[in-house]
Amino acid sequence: MGADIDAVRGRMGTERVDALSDGVFAVALTLLVFDVVAAAKNLDPGERLSSHLLHEWPTLVAFFVGFATILVCWINHHCVFGYITHSDSGLLWVNGLQLALVSAVPFPTAVLAQHITGSAEDRRTALLLYGILFWLIATSFWWLWRYIDRHRLTDRSVDPVEYRGMGRNYGLSSLWTIACLIIAVISVYPALLMWAVMFLVFAFPARFAQVTGRRIEHHPDDIEGATRP
């Protein structure tokens, strides 16, 4: 009976959403391996294996960067959905858009592998392509969090401090990636450092949210807008 009432109200469980999301993340991770396998097979006649592997280092670096990107996205997706008590049709669309962005990660990863050792202009273009997708993904997390907060799909009582910090951090992540893109136009290496810092921070979203949440508690004026639209 309870399930019927939820259906009438447009509320659904999250089990199938979680299953679909995990499947998309798994496929995206698998697609990254194809370029590595192809690089291993492209051994020219007479070429030494050691030389070939050294020549293919950009492919390996791009693979690990792409893998880290998708893994950090999955960690944050898992963390966000830990707060969600039920879903609705809007959440399905917001989550679907985010999954589409995540599934696109192998494309800029392949471009990066091809042009990371190219000219300065090509290298910058490849990094900007990767950075734009990274900004879109960061913005999608901010949008996802705003949606579940505004539509009361979460249980705020679990950890109020972490909850407030999570909302603030996803808003800041979108702004941070924009700053990375602007700096990348001027100089590649500082932008790479900024992206690396963001990777490290959001690899532990709950811990980072705790730190931000405690700072918000100590500065009540900053609470406005942390989780509100």
ROSE-4610 file (N, C-alpha, C; in Angstrom, 1 decimal, always signed):
// ROSE-4610
residu = [M/M/M/G/G/G/A/A/A/D/D/D/I/I/I/D/D/D/A/A/A/V/V/V/R/R/R/G/G/G/R/R/R/M/M/M/G/G/G/T/T/T/E/E/E/R/R/R/V/V/V/D/D/D/A/A/A/L/L/L/S/S/S/D/D/D/G/G/G/V/V/V/F/F/F/A/A/A/V/V/V/A/A/A/L/L/L/T/T/T/L/L/L/L/L/L/V/V/V/F/F/F/D/D/D/V/V/V/V/V/V/A/A/A/A/A/A/A/A/A/K/K/K/N/N/N/L/L/L/D/D/D/P/P/P/G/G/G/E/E/E/R/R/R/L/L/L/S/S/S/S/S/S/H/H/H/L/L/L/L/L/L/H/H/H/E/E/E/W/W/W/P/P/P/T/T/T/L/L/L/V/V/V/A/A/A/F/F/F/F/F/F/V/V/V/G/G/G/F/F/F/A/A/A/T/T/T/I/I/I/L/L/L/V/V/V/C/C/C/W/W/W/I/I/I/N/N/N/H/H/H/H/H/H/C/C/C/V/V/V/F/F/F/G/G/G/Y/Y/Y/I/I/I/T/T/T/H/H/H/S/S/S/D/D/D/S/S/S/G/G/G/L/L/L/L/L/L/W/W/W/V/V/V/N/N/N/G/G/G/L/L/L/Q/Q/Q/L/L/L/A/A/A/L/L/L/V/V/V/S/S/S/A/A/A/V/V/V/P/P/P/F/F/F/P/P/P/T/T/T/A/A/A/V/V/V/L/L/L/A/A/A/Q/Q/Q/H/H/H/I/I/I/T/T/T/G/G/G/S/S/S/A/A/A/E/E/E/D/D/D/R/R/R/R/R/R/T/T/T/A/A/A/L/L/L/L/L/L/L/L/L/Y/Y/Y/G/G/G/I/I/I/L/L/L/F/F/F/W/W/W/L/L/L/I/I/I/A/A/A/T/T/T/S/S/S/F/F/F/W/W/W/W/W/W/L/L/L/W/W/W/R/R/R/Y/Y/Y/I/I/I/D/D/D/R/R/R/H/H/H/R/R/R/L/L/L/T/T/T/D/D/D/R/R/R/S/S/S/V/V/V/D/D/D/P/P/P/V/V/V/E/E/E/Y/Y/Y/R/R/R/G/G/G/M/M/M/G/G/G/R/R/R/N/N/N/Y/Y/Y/G/G/G/L/L/L/S/S/S/S/S/S/L/L/L/W/W/W/T/T/T/I/I/I/A/A/A/C/C/C/L/L/L/I/I/I/I/I/I/A/A/A/V/V/V/I/I/I/S/S/S/V/V/V/Y/Y/Y/P/P/P/A/A/A/L/L/L/L/L/L/M/M/M/W/W/W/A/A/A/V/V/V/M/M/M/F/F/F/L/L/L/V/V/V/F/F/F/A/A/A/F/F/F/P/P/P/A/A/A/R/R/R/F/F/F/A/A/A/Q/Q/Q/V/V/V/T/T/T/G/G/G/R/R/R/R/R/R/I/I/I/E/E/E/H/H/H/H/H/H/P/P/P/D/D/D/D/D/D/I/I/I/E/E/E/G/G/G/A/A/A/T/T/T/R/R/R/P/P/P]
num = [1/1/1/2/2/2/3/3/3/4/4/4/5/5/5/6/6/6/7/7/7/8/8/8/9/9/9/10/10/10/11/11/11/12/12/12/13/13/13/14/14/14/15/15/15/16/16/16/17/17/17/18/18/18/19/19/19/20/20/20/21/21/21/22/22/22/23/23/23/24/24/24/25/25/25/26/26/26/27/27/27/28/28/28/29/29/29/30/30/30/31/31/31/32/32/32/33/33/33/34/34/34/35/35/35/36/36/36/37/37/37/38/38/38/39/39/39/40/40/40/41/41/41/42/42/42/43/43/43/44/44/44/45/45/45/46/46/46/47/47/47/48/48/48/49/49/49/50/50/50/51/51/51/52/52/52/53/53/53/54/54/54/55/55/55/56/56/56/57/57/57/58/58/58/59/59/59/60/60/60/61/61/61/62/62/62/63/63/63/64/64/64/65/65/65/66/66/66/67/67/67/68/68/68/69/69/69/70/70/70/71/71/71/72/72/72/73/73/73/74/74/74/75/75/75/76/76/76/77/77/77/78/78/78/79/79/79/80/80/80/81/81/81/82/82/82/83/83/83/84/84/84/85/85/85/86/86/86/87/87/87/88/88/88/89/89/89/90/90/90/91/91/91/92/92/92/93/93/93/94/94/94/95/95/95/96/96/96/97/97/97/98/98/98/99/99/99/100/100/100/101/101/101/102/102/102/103/103/103/104/104/104/105/105/105/106/106/106/107/107/107/108/108/108/109/109/109/110/110/110/111/111/111/112/112/112/113/113/113/114/114/114/115/115/115/116/116/116/117/117/117/118/118/118/119/119/119/120/120/120/121/121/121/122/122/122/123/123/123/124/124/124/125/125/125/126/126/126/127/127/127/128/128/128/129/129/129/130/130/130/131/131/131/132/132/132/133/133/133/134/134/134/135/135/135/136/136/136/137/137/137/138/138/138/139/139/139/140/140/140/141/141/141/142/142/142/143/143/143/144/144/144/145/145/145/146/146/146/147/147/147/148/148/148/149/149/149/150/150/150/151/151/151/152/152/152/153/153/153/154/154/154/155/155/155/156/156/156/157/157/157/158/158/158/159/159/159/160/160/160/161/161/161/162/162/162/163/163/163/164/164/164/165/165/165/166/166/166/167/167/167/168/168/168/169/169/169/170/170/170/171/171/171/172/172/172/173/173/173/174/174/174/175/175/175/176/176/176/177/177/177/178/178/178/179/179/179/180/180/180/181/181/181/182/182/182/183/183/183/184/184/184/185/185/185/186/186/186/187/187/187/188/188/188/189/189/189/190/190/190/191/191/191/192/192/192/193/193/193/194/194/194/195/195/195/196/196/196/197/197/197/198/198/198/199/199/199/200/200/200/201/201/201/202/202/202/203/203/203/204/204/204/205/205/205/206/206/206/207/207/207/208/208/208/209/209/209/210/210/210/211/211/211/212/212/212/213/213/213/214/214/214/215/215/215/216/216/216/217/217/217/218/218/218/219/219/219/220/220/220/221/221/221/222/222/222/223/223/223/224/224/224/225/225/225/226/226/226/227/227/227/228/228/228/229/229/229]
x = [+0.8/+0.0/+0.9/+1.9/+2.8/+3.5/+3.9/+4.5/+3.6/+2.3/+1.3/+1.1/+1.1/+1.0/+2.2/+3.4/+4.6/+4.5/+4.0/+3.9/+3.0/+1.8/+0.9/+1.5/+2.3/+3.0/+4.2/+4.6/+5.7/+7.0/+7.0/+8.2/+8.6/+9.8/+10.3/+11.6/+11.9/+13.1/+14.4/+15.5/+16.8/+17.5/+17.0/+17.8/+18.1/+17.1/+17.4/+18.3/+18.1/+19.0/+20.4/+20.6/+22.0/+22.6/+21.7/+22.2/+22.6/+21.7/+22.1/+23.3/+23.4/+24.6/+25.9/+25.9/+27.1/+27.5/+26.4/+26.7/+27.4/+26.9/+27.5/+28.9/+29.1/+30.5/+31.4/+30.9/+31.7/+32.1/+31.1/+31.3/+32.3/+32.2/+33.1/+34.5/+34.7/+36.0/+36.6/+35.7/+36.2/+36.6/+35.9/+36.3/+37.7/+38.1/+39.4/+40.5/+40.3/+41.3/+41.6/+40.6/+40.7/+41.9/+42.2/+43.3/+44.6/+44.7/+45.9/+46.2/+45.1/+45.3/+45.7/+45.1/+45.5/+47.0/+47.4/+48.8/+49.7/+49.4/+50.2/+50.4/+49.4/+49.4/+50.1/+50.3/+50.8/+52.4/+52.9/+54.4/+54.9/+55.7/+56.2/+57.2/+57.3/+58.3/+59.7/+60.5/+61.8/+62.0/+60.8/+60.9/+61.0/+61.9/+62.0/+60.8/+60.4/+59.2/+59.5/+60.7/+61.0/+60.8/+61.3/+61.2/+59.8/+59.1/+57.6/+56.8/+57.1/+56.4/+56.7/+58.0/+58.4/+57.7/+57.6/+57.0/+55.5/+54.8/+53.4/+53.1/+54.0/+53.7/+52.6/+52.3/+51.2/+49.8/+49.8/+48.5/+48.3/+49.4/+49.3/+48.9/+49.5/+49.2/+47.8/+47.3/+46.0/+45.0/+45.3/+44.5/+44.3/+45.4/+45.3/+44.6/+44.8/+44.1/+42.6/+42.2/+40.8/+40.2/+40.9/+40.4/+40.2/+41.2/+41.0/+39.8/+39.6/+38.5/+37.1/+37.0/+35.7/+35.6/+36.7/+36.7/+36.2/+36.8/+36.4/+34.9/+34.5/+33.1/+32.2/+32.6/+31.8/+31.8/+32.9/+32.9/+32.0/+32.0/+31.1/+29.6/+29.4/+28.0/+27.5/+28.3/+28.0/+27.7/+28.5/+28.3/+27.0/+26.7/+25.5/+24.3/+24.3/+23.1/+23.0/+24.0/+23.9/+22.9/+22.7/+21.8/+20.3/+20.2/+18.9/+18.0/+16.8/+15.9/+14.9/+14.6/+13.7/+14.0/+13.5/+13.7/+12.4/+12.5/+11.3/+11.8/+10.8/+11.2/+12.2/+12.2/+13.2/+14.6/+14.7/+16.1/+16.6/+15.7/+16.1/+16.8/+16.2/+16.7/+18.1/+18.1/+19.3/+20.5/+20.2/+21.2/+21.6/+20.6/+20.9/+21.8/+21.6/+22.5/+23.9/+24.1/+25.4/+26.1/+25.3/+25.9/+26.3/+25.6/+26.0/+27.4/+27.6/+28.8/+30.0/+29.7/+30.7/+31.1/+30.1/+30.4/+31.2/+31.2/+32.0/+33.5/+33.9/+35.3/+36.3/+36.0/+37.0/+37.4/+36.5/+36.8/+37.9/+37.8/+38.9/+40.1/+39.9/+41.1/+41.9/+41.3/+42.0/+42.6/+41.9/+42.5/+43.7/+43.7/+44.8/+46.0/+45.7/+46.8/+47.5/+46.7/+47.3/+48.1/+47.7/+48.3/+49.1/+49.3/+50.0/+51.5/+52.0/+53.4/+53.5/+52.3/+52.3/+52.8/+52.4/+52.7/+52.0/+52.5/+51.9/+50.5/+50.1/+48.7/+47.8/+48.3/+47.5/+47.4/+48.5/+48.4/+47.4/+47.4/+46.5/+45.0/+44.8/+43.5/+43.0/+43.8/+43.4/+43.1/+43.9/+43.6/+42.4/+42.1/+40.9/+39.7/+39.8/+38.7/+38.4/+39.4/+39.3/+38.7/+39.2/+38.8/+37.3/+36.9/+35.5/+34.5/+34.9/+34.1/+34.1/+35.3/+35.4/+34.6/+34.5/+33.6/+32.2/+31.8/+30.4/+30.0/+30.9/+30.7/+30.6/+31.5/+31.4/+30.1/+29.7/+28.4/+27.3/+27.3/+26.2/+26.1/+27.2/+27.1/+26.4/+26.8/+26.1/+24.7/+24.3/+22.9/+22.2/+22.8/+22.2/+21.9/+22.9/+22.7/+21.6/+21.6/+20.5/+19.1/+19.1/+17.8/+17.3/+18.1/+17.7/+17.4/+18.1/+17.9/+16.6/+16.3/+15.1/+13.9/+14.0/+12.8/+12.7/+13.5/+13.5/+13.5/+14.5/+14.7/+15.7/+16.2/+17.3/+16.9/+17.7/+17.5/+18.6/+18.2/+19.2/+19.7/+18.9/+19.3/+20.4/+20.9/+22.0/+23.2/+23.7/+24.8/+24.7/+24.1/+23.8/+25.0/+26.1/+27.4/+27.9/+27.9/+28.4/+27.5/+26.2/+25.2/+25.4/+25.6/+25.8/+27.1/+28.1/+29.4/+29.4/+28.6/+28.5/+27.9/+26.9/+26.2/+27.1/+27.9/+28.8/+29.9/+30.5/+31.6/+31.3/+30.1/+29.8/+29.6/+29.1/+29.0/+30.4/+31.3/+32.7/+33.4/+33.1/+33.8/+33.5/+32.3/+32.0/+32.8/+32.9/+33.6/+35.1/+35.6/+37.0/+37.4/+36.6/+36.9/+36.9/+36.0/+36.0/+37.3/+37.8/+39.1/+40.2/+40.1/+41.2/+41.2/+40.0/+39.9/+40.5/+40.2/+40.8/+42.3/+42.8/+44.3/+44.9/+44.2/+44.8/+45.0/+44.2/+44.3/+45.7/+46.0/+47.3/+48.5/+48.4/+49.5/+48.9/+49.5/+48.9/+49.3/+50.5/+51.0/+50.3/+50.1/+49.3/+47.9/+47.3/+46.0/+46.0/+47.0/+47.1/+47.3/+48.0/+48.2/+46.9/+46.1/+44.8/+43.8/+43.8/+43.0/+43.4/+44.7/+45.2/+44.8/+44.8/+44.4/+42.9/+42.1/+40.7/+40.4/+41.2/+41.1/+41.3/+42.4/+42.7/+41.7/+41.1/+40.1/+38.8/+38.4/+37.1/+37.2/+38.4/+38.6/+38.0/+37.9/+37.4/+36.3/+35.1/+34.1/+33.5/+33.2/+32.6/+33.5/+34.8/+35.8/+35.9/+36.0/+36.1/+34.8/+33.6/+32.4/+32.3/+32.9/+32.9/+33.7/+34.9/+35.7/+35.0/+34.3/+33.6/+32.4/+31.7/+30.5/+30.9/+32.0/+32.4/+32.8/+33.4/+33.7/+32.4/+31.4/+30.1/+29.5/+29.6/+29.1/+29.7/+31.0/+31.7/+31.5/+30.9/+30.7/+29.2/+28.2/+26.8/+26.4/+27.0/+26.6/+26.8/+27.8/+28.1/+27.1/+26.2/+25.3/+24.3/+23.9/+22.9/+23.5/+22.7/+23.2/+23.9/+24.3/+25.1/+24.3/+23.0/+22.1/+20.9/+20.6/+19.4/+19.7/+18.6/+18.7/+19.1]
y = [-1.2/+0.0/+1.3/+1.2/+2.4/+2.6/+1.5/+1.7/+2.3/+1.9/+2.5/+4.0/+4.4/+5.8/+6.6/+6.0/+6.7/+6.8/+5.8/+5.9/+7.0/+7.1/+8.2/+9.5/+9.7/+11.0/+11.2/+10.2/+10.4/+10.1/+9.4/+9.0/+7.6/+7.3/+6.0/+5.7/+4.4/+4.1/+4.4/+4.2/+4.5/+3.3/+2.1/+0.9/+0.8/+1.1/+0.9/+2.1/+3.2/+4.4/+4.1/+3.5/+3.1/+2.0/+1.1/+0.0/+0.5/+1.4/+2.0/+2.8/+3.6/+4.5/+3.7/+2.7/+1.8/+1.2/+0.8/+0.1/+1.1/+2.3/+3.3/+3.7/+3.8/+4.1/+2.9/+1.7/+0.5/+0.5/+0.8/+0.8/+1.9/+3.1/+4.2/+3.8/+3.2/+2.7/+1.7/+0.8/-0.2/+0.4/+1.4/+2.0/+2.6/+3.0/+3.6/+2.6/+1.3/+0.3/+0.1/+0.3/+0.0/+0.7/+1.9/+2.7/+2.1/+1.6/+1.0/-0.3/-1.1/-2.4/-2.2/-1.2/-0.9/-0.4/+0.4/+0.8/-0.3/-1.3/-2.5/-3.3/-3.3/-4.1/-3.5/-2.2/-1.4/-1.4/-2.6/-2.8/-3.0/-2.0/-2.1/-3.2/-3.9/-4.9/-4.4/-5.1/-4.7/-3.7/-3.2/-2.3/-3.1/-2.6/-3.3/-2.9/-3.9/-3.7/-2.6/-2.5/-1.5/-0.1/+0.1/+1.4/+1.7/+0.7/+0.9/+1.3/+0.7/+1.0/+2.4/+2.8/+4.1/+5.2/+4.8/+5.8/+5.9/+4.9/+5.0/+5.5/+6.2/+6.7/+7.6/+8.5/+9.4/+8.6/+7.5/+6.7/+6.2/+5.7/+5.2/+6.3/+7.5/+8.6/+9.1/+9.1/+9.5/+8.5/+7.2/+6.2/+6.4/+6.6/+6.8/+8.1/+9.1/+10.4/+10.2/+9.5/+9.3/+8.3/+7.3/+6.4/+7.1/+8.0/+8.8/+9.7/+10.3/+11.2/+10.5/+9.3/+8.6/+8.0/+7.6/+7.0/+8.1/+9.3/+10.4/+10.7/+10.7/+11.0/+9.9/+8.7/+7.6/+7.7/+8.0/+8.2/+9.3/+10.4/+11.5/+11.2/+10.5/+10.0/+9.1/+8.2/+7.2/+8.0/+9.0/+9.8/+10.6/+11.2/+12.0/+11.1/+9.9/+9.0/+8.4/+8.5/+8.0/+8.9/+10.1/+11.0/+10.8/+10.3/+10.3/+9.2/+9.5/+8.6/+8.0/+8.8/+8.4/+9.2/+8.8/+9.6/+10.0/+10.8/+11.2/+11.2/+11.6/+11.6/+12.6/+13.8/+14.8/+14.3/+13.6/+13.1/+12.1/+11.4/+10.4/+11.2/+12.3/+13.1/+13.8/+14.4/+15.0/+14.0/+12.9/+11.8/+11.3/+11.2/+10.7/+11.6/+12.9/+13.9/+13.8/+13.6/+13.4/+12.2/+11.1/+9.8/+10.0/+10.8/+11.1/+11.8/+12.7/+13.4/+12.5/+11.7/+10.7/+9.7/+9.3/+8.3/+8.9/+10.3/+11.0/+11.1/+10.8/+11.0/+10.3/+9.1/+8.4/+9.2/+10.1/+10.8/+11.9/+12.8/+13.7/+13.1/+11.9/+11.1/+10.7/+10.2/+9.7/+10.9/+12.0/+13.2/+13.7/+13.6/+14.0/+13.1/+11.8/+10.8/+11.1/+11.5/+11.8/+13.1/+14.1/+15.4/+15.9/+15.1/+15.6/+15.9/+15.2/+15.5/+16.3/+16.9/+17.6/+19.1/+19.9/+21.4/+22.0/+23.1/+23.8/+24.1/+24.5/+24.8/+23.6/+22.5/+21.2/+20.7/+20.8/+20.4/+21.2/+22.5/+23.4/+23.1/+22.9/+22.5/+21.2/+20.2/+18.9/+19.1/+19.9/+20.1/+20.9/+21.9/+22.7/+21.8/+20.9/+20.0/+19.1/+18.6/+17.8/+18.7/+19.9/+20.8/+21.2/+21.4/+21.8/+20.6/+19.4/+18.3/+18.2/+18.4/+18.3/+19.4/+20.6/+21.7/+21.3/+20.7/+20.2/+19.2/+18.3/+17.2/+17.8/+18.8/+19.4/+20.2/+20.9/+21.6/+20.7/+19.5/+18.5/+18.0/+17.9/+17.5/+18.6/+19.9/+21.0/+21.0/+20.8/+20.8/+19.6/+18.4/+17.3/+17.5/+18.1/+18.4/+19.4/+20.5/+21.5/+20.8/+19.9/+19.3/+18.5/+17.6/+16.7/+17.5/+18.6/+19.5/+20.2/+20.8/+21.6/+20.8/+19.6/+18.7/+17.7/+18.0/+17.2/+15.7/+15.3/+13.9/+13.3/+14.1/+13.7/+13.6/+13.0/+13.0/+13.9/+15.1/+16.1/+15.8/+14.9/+14.7/+13.8/+13.1/+12.1/+12.8/+13.9/+14.6/+16.1/+16.9/+18.3/+19.1/+18.9/+19.6/+19.2/+17.9/+17.4/+17.8/+17.8/+18.1/+19.5/+20.5/+21.9/+22.0/+21.3/+21.4/+20.8/+19.8/+19.1/+20.1/+20.7/+21.7/+22.8/+23.3/+24.4/+24.0/+22.8/+22.3/+22.1/+21.6/+21.3/+22.7/+23.7/+25.0/+25.6/+25.4/+25.9/+25.1/+23.8/+23.0/+23.5/+24.0/+24.5/+25.8/+26.7/+27.9/+27.6/+26.6/+26.3/+25.8/+25.0/+24.4/+25.5/+26.5/+27.7/+28.4/+28.6/+29.3/+28.5/+27.2/+26.3/+26.5/+26.6/+26.8/+28.2/+29.2/+30.5/+30.5/+29.9/+29.9/+29.0/+27.9/+27.0/+27.7/+28.7/+29.5/+30.3/+30.7/+31.5/+30.6/+29.6/+28.7/+27.3/+26.3/+24.9/+24.4/+24.5/+23.8/+24.3/+25.6/+26.0/+25.4/+25.4/+24.8/+23.3/+22.6/+21.2/+21.0/+21.9/+21.8/+22.1/+23.0/+23.3/+22.1/+21.5/+20.3/+19.2/+19.0/+17.9/+18.2/+19.4/+19.7/+19.4/+19.7/+19.4/+17.9/+17.2/+15.7/+15.2/+15.6/+15.1/+15.5/+16.7/+17.1/+16.3/+16.2/+15.5/+14.0/+13.5/+12.0/+11.6/+12.6/+12.3/+13.3/+13.2/+14.3/+14.4/+13.3/+13.4/+14.1/+13.8/+14.5/+15.9/+16.3/+17.7/+18.4/+17.8/+18.4/+18.7/+17.8/+18.0/+19.3/+19.4/+20.6/+21.9/+21.9/+23.0/+23.3/+22.2/+22.4/+23.0/+22.6/+23.2/+24.7/+25.0/+26.4/+27.2/+26.7/+27.4/+27.6/+26.6/+26.7/+27.9/+28.0/+29.1/+30.5/+30.5/+31.8/+31.7/+32.0/+31.8/+32.6/+33.7/+34.6/+33.9/+32.9/+32.2/+31.0/+30.7/+29.6/+29.9/+31.2/+31.6/+31.2/+30.4/+30.0/+28.8/+28.2/+27.0/+25.8/+25.8/+24.7/+25.3/+26.5/+27.1/+27.5/+27.6/+28.0/+29.4]
z = [+0.0/+0.0/+0.0/+0.9/+0.9/-0.4/-1.1/-2.4/-3.4/-3.3/-4.3/-4.0/-2.7/-2.4/-3.0/-2.8/-3.3/-4.8/-5.5/-6.9/-7.4/-6.7/-7.0/-6.8/-5.8/-5.5/-6.3/-7.2/-8.0/-7.4/-6.2/-5.5/-5.8/-6.0/-6.3/-5.5/-5.4/-4.8/-5.6/-5.0/-5.8/-6.2/-6.0/-6.3/-7.8/-8.7/-10.1/-10.6/-10.0/-10.4/-10.0/-8.8/-8.4/-9.4/-9.7/-10.6/-12.0/-12.6/-13.9/-13.8/-12.7/-12.6/-12.5/-11.6/-11.5/-12.8/-13.6/-14.9/-15.8/-15.9/-16.8/-16.4/-15.1/-14.6/-15.0/-14.8/-15.2/-16.7/-17.5/-19.0/-19.3/-18.7/-19.0/-18.6/-17.5/-17.1/-18.1/-18.5/-19.5/-20.8/-21.3/-22.5/-22.5/-21.3/-21.2/-21.6/-21.3/-21.5/-23.0/-23.9/-25.3/-25.9/-25.6/-26.1/-25.7/-24.4/-23.9/-24.6/-24.8/-25.5/-26.9/-27.6/-29.0/-29.0/-28.1/-28.1/-27.9/-27.1/-26.9/-28.1/-29.0/-30.2/-31.3/-31.3/-32.4/-32.4/-32.2/-32.2/-33.7/-34.2/-35.5/-35.6/-36.8/-37.0/-36.8/-36.0/-35.7/-34.6/-34.1/-32.9/-31.6/-30.8/-29.5/-28.6/-27.8/-26.9/-25.9/-25.3/-24.3/-24.9/-26.1/-26.8/-27.1/-27.5/-27.9/-26.6/-25.5/-24.3/-23.8/-23.9/-23.6/-24.5/-25.7/-26.7/-26.4/-25.8/-25.5/-24.2/-23.5/-22.1/-22.1/-23.1/-23.1/-22.9/-23.6/-23.5/-22.1/-21.5/-20.1/-19.1/-19.3/-18.4/-18.6/-19.9/-20.1/-19.5/-19.6/-19.0/-17.5/-16.8/-15.4/-15.0/-15.8/-15.5/-15.7/-16.8/-17.1/-16.1/-15.6/-14.6/-13.3/-12.9/-11.7/-11.8/-12.9/-13.1/-12.9/-13.5/-13.4/-12.0/-11.4/-10.0/-9.0/-9.1/-8.2/-8.4/-9.7/-10.0/-9.3/-9.4/-8.8/-7.3/-6.7/-5.2/-4.8/-5.5/-5.2/-5.4/-6.5/-6.9/-5.8/-5.3/-4.3/-3.0/-2.7/-1.5/-1.5/-2.6/-2.8/-2.6/-3.3/-3.2/-1.8/-1.0/+0.4/+1.2/+0.7/+1.4/+0.9/-0.3/-1.0/-0.4/+0.0/+0.6/-0.5/-1.5/-2.5/-3.8/-4.9/-6.1/-6.8/-7.8/-8.6/-10.1/-10.9/-12.4/-12.7/-12.0/-12.2/-11.9/-10.8/-10.5/-11.5/-12.1/-13.2/-14.3/-14.7/-15.8/-15.4/-14.2/-13.8/-13.7/-13.1/-13.0/-14.3/-15.2/-16.6/-17.3/-17.2/-17.8/-17.3/-16.0/-15.4/-15.9/-16.0/-16.5/-18.0/-18.8/-20.1/-20.2/-19.3/-19.2/-18.8/-17.8/-17.3/-18.4/-19.2/-20.3/-21.4/-21.4/-22.5/-22.1/-20.9/-20.4/-21.3/-21.8/-22.7/-23.9/-24.4/-25.7/-25.4/-24.5/-24.2/-23.7/-23.1/-22.6/-23.8/-24.8/-26.1/-26.8/-26.8/-27.4/-26.7/-25.4/-24.5/-24.8/-24.9/-25.2/-26.5/-27.5/-28.8/-28.9/-28.1/-28.3/-27.1/-26.1/-24.9/-25.2/-26.2/-26.6/-27.9/-28.3/-29.6/-29.3/-30.2/-30.1/-28.9/-28.5/-27.3/-27.5/-28.8/-29.1/-29.0/-29.6/-29.5/-28.1/-27.3/-25.9/-25.1/-25.4/-24.7/-25.1/-26.4/-26.8/-26.2/-26.2/-25.6/-24.1/-23.4/-22.0/-21.8/-22.6/-22.5/-22.8/-23.8/-24.0/-22.8/-22.2/-21.0/-19.9/-19.7/-18.7/-18.8/-20.0/-20.3/-19.8/-20.2/-19.7/-18.2/-17.6/-16.2/-15.5/-16.1/-15.6/-15.7/-16.8/-17.0/-15.9/-15.6/-14.6/-13.3/-12.9/-11.6/-11.5/-12.5/-12.5/-12.3/-13.0/-12.8/-11.4/-10.7/-9.3/-8.4/-8.8/-8.1/-8.4/-9.6/-10.0/-9.4/-9.3/-8.7/-7.2/-6.5/-5.1/-4.9/-5.7/-5.6/-5.8/-6.8/-7.1/-5.9/-5.4/-4.3/-3.0/-2.9/-1.7/-1.8/-2.9/-3.1/-3.2/-3.7/-3.8/-2.6/-1.6/-0.3/-0.5/-1.3/-1.6/-0.6/+0.3/+1.2/+2.7/+3.5/+4.9/+5.5/+5.9/+6.4/+7.8/+8.5/+9.9/+10.1/+9.0/+9.1/+9.7/+9.1/+9.5/+9.0/+9.8/+9.3/+8.9/+9.7/+9.4/+8.0/+7.8/+6.5/+5.4/+5.6/+4.6/+4.1/+5.0/+4.6/+3.9/+4.4/+3.7/+2.3/+2.1/+0.8/-0.2/+0.1/-0.8/-1.2/-0.2/-0.5/-1.4/-1.1/-1.9/-3.3/-3.6/-5.0/-5.8/-5.1/-5.7/-6.0/-5.0/-5.2/-6.3/-6.5/-7.5/-8.9/-9.1/-10.5/-10.7/-9.7/-9.9/-10.0/-9.3/-9.3/-10.7/-11.3/-12.6/-13.7/-13.5/-14.4/-14.3/-13.1/-12.9/-13.5/-13.5/-14.1/-15.6/-16.2/-17.6/-18.1/-17.3/-17.6/-17.5/-16.5/-16.3/-17.4/-17.8/-18.8/-20.1/-20.4/-21.6/-21.6/-20.4/-20.2/-20.0/-19.1/-18.9/-18.5/-19.1/-18.9/-17.5/-17.0/-15.9/-14.5/-14.3/-13.1/-13.1/-14.3/-14.4/-14.0/-14.5/-14.2/-12.6/-12.0/-10.6/-9.9/-10.3/-9.7/-9.9/-11.1/-11.3/-10.4/-10.2/-9.3/-7.9/-7.4/-6.1/-5.9/-6.9/-6.9/-6.8/-7.6/-7.6/-6.2/-5.6/-4.3/-3.2/-3.3/-2.3/-2.5/-3.7/-3.9/-4.0/-3.8/-3.6/-2.3/-1.4/+0.0/+0.3/-0.4/-0.3/+1.0/+1.7/+3.1/+4.1/+4.0/+4.9/+4.6/+3.3/+2.9/+3.3/+3.2/+3.6/+5.1/+5.9/+7.3/+7.6/+7.0/+7.2/+6.8/+5.6/+5.2/+6.1/+6.5/+7.3/+8.7/+9.2/+10.5/+10.4/+9.2/+9.0/+8.8/+8.2/+8.1/+9.4/+10.3/+11.7/+12.4/+12.2/+12.9/+12.3/+11.1/+10.4/+10.0/+10.9/+10.5/+9.3/+9.1/+7.9/+6.6/+6.6/+5.4/+5.1/+6.0/+5.8/+4.7/+4.6/+3.6/+2.2/+1.5/+0.1/+0.1/+1.2/+1.2/+0.6/+1.0/+0.5/-0.2/+0.0/-0.6/-2.1/-2.9/-4.3/-4.4]
